[in-house]
Amino acid sequence: MSTLTPVQPQLLSQINERSVLRLLQTNGPCSRAEMTRQIGATAPTVSKAVASLLRSGLLEEFDAAEPSRGRPARRLRLATKTAQVLGLVIDAGPCRIVSACLDGHLHADSGITFRTPDTYDELLTRVYDYATALTERAGVRTLGMGISMPGLIDSRDQKGLLSPNLPITDGHSPGIDLSQRLGLQTILVHECQGQCLAERHFGDAAETENFVILDATIGLGLGAFSGGRLQVGSGGYAGEIGHVPMIPDGLACGCGRHGCLETVASDSAFSRLLSLRLGRPCDVEDAVEQARAGEIDVSGELDAVIPHLATAATMAINLFNPERLYVCSKLFDLGDHVLARLIEQTESRALRPSFRDCRISRARGSKREGAVAAIIEHLTESRVRGGEQLT
């Protein structure tokens, strides 16, 4: 007759706690009785898991009136009043830091945007100051911080290896460095992987097992859920579609090569072409505003960029056969015709059965939500590594 080792009861308890968190993330607040029925566990098992999660600050209990009886009923939810997490976006454009509830809702008064510093040390100092200010909410416990960043990120060592658009982070570990300064749990993720987690947790991909996000803003990156799991690769480098060489003798890319896909299939590529034609700098936000006002014509630049972006979408569809493809681009602010053109040109390039299985739409989530989703996922998964069911 086998017996449990001392490690096994602890592991089972952690699996139980993660299952409770997953249920609340999927279904929202519920009572202990409802939780017991939906999970199919015993009441003592659920109560023990809930008690542990309440102590950790991940859950909180509140009174909810029962419509039929008008009396309060004790229910459980992911912490919204007593705990928070921070989300940090380190980007080539402005950096942003926010605080959020454990259910992912951003605090409306918490957003801080600042220019990306010129040095890594200055970046750490600025983030430390802003993060410290956000952790000073009275009666609110900060449980951790998620960090979204572009470039090659070694997920095992939590280190940025190469960021063509943000070189000050090369060779550095902002998550580890900020964790030591702030005394918080941190997790560093590639921005596209964070956006995938945001769609999974807070978007309309909660029930979608296979979907891809294509981020064509500053660079060109890809994040993918396949078979219900985030695909990161052996070291965390998966999704660098932007650095596939496509144009022989093309433009120099920040990665050191020439003619990479992101040099011709991104918002940055669009802005560069437009700026060259106008003879003055014009970023994508200004271009959209002026084009919508009828002050400039950007049809030539769209004609140049959309086919290459359709090639990137085709790669994503043919490689992953997703149910959904979400595309991030500010070019869509020009009007619905831009997305329609992208879909039409992707259809002409992609394998017909794969395209037929996939719905292409604009991504609604943000990098801020991706950073928040990353720390929430980390806090959930850190309860246990392995196991999926309550026991």
C-alpha positions as CSV (number, residue, x, y, z in Angstrom):
1,M,0.0,0.0,0.0
2,S,1.5,3.3,-1.1
3,T,1.7,6.3,1.2
4,L,2.0,10.0,0.5
5,T,5.4,11.6,1.0
6,P,5.6,14.9,2.9
7,V,5.9,16.8,-0.4
8,Q,2.7,15.3,-1.9
9,P,0.2,16.9,0.5
10,Q,1.7,20.3,0.0
11,L,1.6,19.8,-3.8
12,L,-2.0,18.7,-3.7
13,S,-2.9,21.8,-1.6
14,Q,-1.2,24.0,-4.1
15,I,-3.0,22.4,-7.0
16,N,-6.3,22.9,-5.2
17,E,-5.5,26.6,-4.7
18,R,-4.7,27.1,-8.4
19,S,-7.9,25.4,-9.4
20,V,-9.9,27.9,-7.2
21,L,-8.1,30.8,-8.8
22,R,-8.8,29.5,-12.3
23,L,-12.5,29.1,-11.5
24,L,-12.8,32.7,-10.2
25,Q,-10.8,34.0,-13.2
26,T,-13.2,32.2,-15.6
27,N,-16.5,32.5,-13.9
28,G,-16.2,35.5,-11.6
29,P,-17.3,35.7,-7.9
30,C,-19.1,32.8,-6.3
31,S,-19.8,31.3,-2.9
32,R,-18.0,28.4,-1.3
33,A,-21.0,26.2,-2.0
34,E,-21.1,27.1,-5.7
35,M,-17.3,26.6,-5.9
36,T,-17.6,23.1,-4.4
37,R,-20.3,22.2,-6.9
38,Q,-18.5,23.6,-10.0
39,I,-15.2,22.0,-9.1
40,G,-16.5,18.8,-7.9
41,A,-14.4,18.7,-4.7
42,T,-15.3,18.2,-1.1
43,A,-16.3,21.2,1.0
44,P,-13.3,20.8,3.4
45,T,-10.9,20.7,0.4
46,V,-12.4,24.0,-1.0
47,S,-12.5,25.7,2.4
48,K,-8.8,24.9,3.0
49,A,-7.8,26.2,-0.4
50,V,-9.9,29.4,0.1
51,A,-8.4,30.0,3.5
52,S,-4.9,29.8,2.2
53,L,-5.7,32.2,-0.7
54,L,-7.4,34.7,1.6
55,R,-4.2,34.7,3.8
56,S,-2.1,35.3,0.7
57,G,-4.1,38.3,-0.3
58,L,-5.2,36.8,-3.7
59,L,-8.8,36.5,-2.7
60,E,-11.2,38.6,-0.7
61,E,-14.7,37.9,0.7
62,F,-17.7,40.3,0.4
63,D,-21.4,40.4,1.0
64,A,-23.7,40.2,-2.0
65,A,-27.5,40.5,-1.6
66,E,-29.5,37.5,-2.7
67,P,-32.2,38.8,-5.1
68,S,-34.8,36.3,-3.9
69,R,-34.3,36.9,-0.1
70,G,-32.7,40.4,0.1
71,R,-30.1,39.2,2.6
72,P,-26.4,39.3,2.2
73,A,-24.5,36.1,1.1
74,R,-20.8,35.7,1.6
75,R,-19.0,35.4,-1.7
76,L,-15.4,35.2,-2.9
77,R,-13.7,37.1,-5.6
78,L,-10.2,37.9,-6.8
79,A,-8.9,40.8,-4.7
80,T,-10.1,44.2,-5.9
81,K,-10.2,46.3,-2.7
82,T,-7.4,44.9,-0.6
83,A,-4.7,44.0,-3.0
84,Q,-3.3,45.1,-6.4
85,V,-0.6,44.3,-8.9
86,L,1.5,46.6,-11.0
87,G,2.0,46.5,-14.8
88,L,5.1,48.0,-16.4
89,V,5.5,48.5,-20.2
90,I,9.1,49.2,-21.2
91,D,9.0,50.3,-24.8
92,A,10.8,52.2,-27.5
93,G,8.0,54.7,-27.4
94,P,6.8,56.0,-24.0
95,C,7.0,53.7,-21.0
96,R,3.9,53.2,-18.9
97,I,3.2,51.9,-15.4
98,V,-0.2,51.1,-14.0
99,S,-1.8,49.4,-11.0
100,A,-4.7,47.0,-11.3
101,C,-7.0,44.7,-9.3
102,L,-6.4,40.9,-9.4
103,D,-9.3,40.6,-11.9
104,G,-7.3,42.7,-14.3
105,H,-9.3,45.9,-14.1
106,L,-6.9,48.9,-14.3
107,H,-7.2,51.6,-11.7
108,A,-8.4,54.6,-13.6
109,D,-6.2,57.0,-11.6
110,S,-3.0,55.0,-11.6
111,G,-1.6,55.4,-15.1
112,I,1.8,57.0,-15.4
113,T,3.5,57.6,-18.8
114,F,7.1,58.8,-19.2
115,R,9.6,59.1,-21.9
116,T,11.9,56.1,-22.2
117,P,15.2,57.1,-20.6
118,D,18.5,57.1,-22.4
119,T,20.2,54.7,-20.0
120,Y,19.2,51.5,-18.2
121,D,20.2,52.9,-14.8
122,E,17.9,55.9,-15.3
123,L,15.1,53.6,-16.4
124,L,15.4,51.6,-13.1
125,T,15.4,54.8,-11.1
126,R,12.3,56.3,-12.8
127,V,10.4,53.0,-12.5
128,Y,11.3,52.6,-8.8
129,D,10.1,56.1,-8.0
130,Y,6.8,55.7,-9.9
131,A,6.2,52.1,-8.6
132,T,6.8,53.2,-5.0
133,A,4.2,55.9,-5.4
134,L,1.7,53.4,-6.7
135,T,2.3,51.0,-3.8
136,E,1.4,53.6,-1.2
137,R,-2.4,53.1,-1.4
138,A,-3.7,52.9,2.1
139,G,-4.9,49.4,3.1
140,V,-3.9,47.9,-0.3
141,R,-1.2,45.2,-0.5
142,T,0.9,45.1,-3.7
143,L,1.5,41.4,-4.7
144,G,3.8,41.8,-7.6
145,M,4.7,43.5,-10.9
146,G,4.5,42.2,-14.5
147,I,6.9,43.7,-17.1
148,S,6.3,43.8,-20.8
149,M,9.3,44.4,-23.1
150,P,10.2,43.9,-26.7
151,G,13.1,42.0,-28.1
152,L,14.7,38.6,-27.4
153,I,14.0,37.7,-23.8
154,D,15.5,34.6,-22.1
155,S,12.5,33.5,-20.1
156,R,14.7,31.1,-18.0
157,D,17.2,33.8,-16.8
158,Q,14.6,36.6,-17.1
159,K,17.1,38.7,-19.2
160,G,16.8,40.8,-22.2
161,L,19.3,39.6,-24.8
162,L,18.7,41.7,-27.9
163,S,16.2,44.5,-28.5
164,P,16.7,46.2,-31.9
165,N,14.3,48.9,-30.9
166,L,15.3,49.3,-27.3
167,P,19.0,48.6,-26.9
168,I,19.4,50.0,-23.4
169,T,17.9,46.8,-22.1
170,D,20.3,44.5,-23.9
171,G,22.0,42.2,-21.4
172,H,19.9,43.4,-18.5
173,S,17.3,41.8,-16.2
174,P,14.9,44.6,-15.3
175,G,12.5,42.2,-13.5
176,I,15.3,40.9,-11.2
177,D,16.8,44.3,-10.6
178,L,13.4,45.9,-9.8
179,S,12.4,43.0,-7.6
180,Q,15.5,43.6,-5.5
181,R,14.8,47.3,-5.2
182,L,11.1,47.1,-4.6
183,G,10.8,43.9,-2.7
184,L,8.1,42.6,-5.0
185,Q,7.7,39.4,-7.1
186,T,8.2,40.3,-10.8
187,I,7.9,38.5,-14.1
188,L,9.4,39.7,-17.4
189,V,7.7,38.7,-20.6
190,H,7.9,39.5,-24.3
191,E,5.3,42.1,-25.1
192,C,3.5,39.9,-27.6
193,Q,3.3,37.0,-25.1
194,G,1.9,39.5,-22.6
195,Q,-0.8,40.6,-25.1
196,C,-1.7,36.9,-25.6
197,L,-2.2,36.5,-21.9
198,A,-4.3,39.7,-21.8
199,E,-6.6,38.3,-24.6
200,R,-6.8,35.0,-22.7
201,H,-7.6,36.6,-19.3
202,F,-9.5,39.7,-20.2
203,G,-10.5,39.6,-23.9
204,D,-12.7,37.4,-26.0
205,A,-10.2,34.6,-26.3
206,A,-11.0,33.0,-22.9
207,E,-12.6,30.0,-24.6
208,T,-10.3,30.0,-27.6
209,E,-7.6,27.3,-27.6
210,N,-5.7,28.5,-30.7
211,F,-5.1,32.1,-31.4
212,V,-2.3,34.4,-32.6
213,I,-1.5,38.1,-31.9
214,L,0.5,40.0,-34.5
215,D,1.9,43.3,-33.2
216,A,2.8,45.6,-36.1
217,T,3.3,48.8,-34.1
218,I,7.0,49.8,-33.5
219,G,8.4,46.5,-34.7
220,L,6.7,43.2,-35.8
221,G,6.2,40.4,-33.2
222,L,4.0,37.4,-32.8
223,G,2.5,35.7,-29.8
224,A,0.6,32.4,-30.0
225,F,-1.7,30.2,-27.9
226,S,-1.7,26.7,-29.4
227,G,-3.7,23.8,-27.8
228,G,-4.6,26.2,-24.9
229,R,-0.9,26.9,-24.0
230,L,1.2,30.0,-24.6
231,Q,4.0,29.1,-27.0
232,V,7.3,30.6,-25.8
233,G,9.9,28.2,-27.3
234,S,12.8,26.5,-25.5
235,G,14.3,29.8,-24.3
236,G,11.5,32.2,-24.7
237,Y,12.4,33.6,-28.1
238,A,9.4,32.3,-30.1
239,G,7.5,34.8,-32.2
240,E,10.2,36.9,-33.7
241,I,8.6,37.0,-37.1
242,G,9.7,40.5,-37.7
243,H,13.3,39.4,-38.2
244,V,12.7,37.1,-41.0
245,P,14.8,38.5,-43.9
246,M,12.4,39.3,-46.8
247,I,13.9,42.0,-48.9
248,P,17.3,41.3,-50.5
249,D,19.6,44.3,-50.0
250,G,16.8,45.9,-48.0
251,L,16.9,48.5,-45.3
252,A,19.2,47.9,-42.3
253,C,17.4,46.5,-39.3
254,G,18.2,47.0,-35.7
255,C,19.0,43.3,-35.4
256,G,22.1,43.9,-37.6
257,R,20.7,42.3,-40.8
258,H,19.0,43.9,-43.8
259,G,15.6,43.6,-45.3
260,C,13.8,42.1,-42.2
261,L,10.0,41.9,-42.5
262,E,9.5,44.5,-39.7
263,T,11.3,47.2,-41.8
264,V,8.4,47.0,-44.4
265,A,5.4,45.7,-42.4
266,S,4.8,47.9,-39.4
267,D,3.5,51.2,-38.3
268,S,7.1,52.4,-38.1
269,A,7.7,51.4,-41.7
270,F,4.6,53.4,-42.7
271,S,5.8,56.4,-40.8
272,R,9.2,56.2,-42.3
273,L,7.9,56.1,-45.9
274,L,5.5,59.0,-45.2
275,S,8.1,61.1,-43.5
276,L,10.4,60.6,-46.5
277,R,7.7,61.7,-48.9
278,L,6.7,64.7,-46.9
279,G,10.2,65.8,-46.1
280,R,9.4,66.1,-42.4
281,P,9.0,63.7,-39.4
282,C,5.4,62.4,-39.2
283,D,4.6,59.6,-36.7
284,V,1.6,57.3,-37.2
285,E,-0.6,59.2,-34.8
286,D,-0.1,62.5,-36.6
287,A,-0.5,60.7,-39.9
288,V,-3.9,59.2,-38.9
289,E,-5.1,62.6,-37.6
290,Q,-4.1,64.5,-40.7
291,A,-5.4,61.8,-43.1
292,R,-8.8,61.7,-41.5
293,A,-8.9,65.5,-41.7
294,G,-8.2,65.3,-45.4
295,E,-4.9,67.2,-45.1
296,I,-2.7,64.4,-46.5
297,D,-3.1,61.4,-48.7
298,V,-1.5,58.2,-47.3
299,S,-2.8,55.7,-49.9
300,G,0.7,55.2,-51.4
301,E,2.2,54.3,-48.0
302,L,-0.7,51.9,-47.3
303,D,-0.2,50.3,-50.7
304,A,3.5,49.7,-49.7
305,V,2.9,48.4,-46.2
306,I,-0.3,46.4,-46.3
307,P,0.9,43.6,-48.7
308,H,3.9,42.9,-46.4
309,L,1.7,42.9,-43.3
310,A,-0.6,40.4,-45.2
311,T,2.5,38.3,-45.7
312,A,3.1,38.3,-42.0
313,A,-0.5,37.4,-41.3
314,T,-0.3,34.6,-43.9
315,M,2.8,33.2,-42.1
316,A,0.9,33.2,-38.8
317,I,-2.2,31.5,-40.2
318,N,-0.3,28.9,-42.2
319,L,2.1,28.1,-39.3
320,F,-0.4,27.9,-36.4
321,N,-3.8,27.3,-38.0
322,P,-5.5,29.6,-35.4
323,E,-9.2,30.1,-34.8
324,R,-8.5,33.9,-34.3
325,L,-5.8,36.2,-35.5
326,Y,-5.6,39.5,-33.7
327,V,-3.6,42.3,-35.3
328,C,-2.2,45.4,-33.4
329,S,-1.7,48.4,-35.6
330,K,-2.6,52.1,-35.3
331,L,-3.2,52.1,-39.1
332,F,-6.6,50.7,-38.4
333,D,-7.5,54.1,-37.0
334,L,-7.6,55.3,-40.6
335,G,-10.9,53.5,-41.0
336,D,-12.4,50.0,-41.5
337,H,-11.1,49.8,-45.0
338,V,-7.6,49.2,-43.8
339,L,-8.5,46.0,-41.9
340,A,-10.7,44.9,-44.9
341,R,-7.7,45.3,-47.3
342,L,-5.5,43.3,-44.9
343,I,-8.1,40.5,-44.8
344,E,-8.5,40.5,-48.5
345,Q,-4.8,40.3,-49.3
346,T,-4.2,37.7,-46.6
347,E,-6.9,35.5,-48.1
348,S,-5.2,35.7,-51.5
349,R,-1.9,34.4,-49.9
350,A,-2.9,32.0,-47.2
351,L,-3.7,28.3,-47.5
352,R,-7.5,28.2,-48.2
353,P,-8.5,25.7,-45.4
354,S,-6.3,27.5,-42.8
355,F,-7.7,30.9,-43.8
356,R,-11.3,29.6,-43.7
357,D,-10.8,28.4,-40.1
358,C,-9.5,31.8,-39.0
359,R,-11.2,35.0,-38.1
360,I,-9.0,38.1,-38.4
361,S,-9.8,41.1,-36.2
362,R,-8.2,44.1,-34.6
363,A,-6.6,43.4,-31.2
364,R,-8.4,45.3,-28.4
365,G,-6.0,44.7,-25.5
366,S,-3.0,46.9,-24.7
367,K,0.6,46.2,-23.6
368,R,-0.4,47.5,-20.2
369,E,-3.1,44.8,-19.9
370,G,-0.4,42.3,-21.1
371,A,1.9,43.3,-18.3
372,V,-0.9,43.0,-15.7
373,A,-2.0,39.6,-17.2
374,A,1.6,38.4,-17.0
375,I,1.9,39.0,-13.2
376,I,-1.6,37.6,-12.5
377,E,-0.7,34.4,-14.5
378,H,2.6,34.2,-12.6
379,L,0.9,34.5,-9.2
380,T,-1.6,31.8,-10.3
381,E,1.0,29.4,-11.7
382,S,3.4,29.9,-8.9
383,R,1.0,28.2,-6.5
384,V,2.1,25.0,-8.2
385,R,4.0,23.7,-11.2
386,G,2.2,20.8,-12.8
387,G,-1.2,19.2,-12.2
388,E,-4.5,20.6,-13.5
389,Q,-7.4,19.2,-11.4
390,L,-8.6,19.4,-7.8
391,T,-7.8,16.3,-5.8
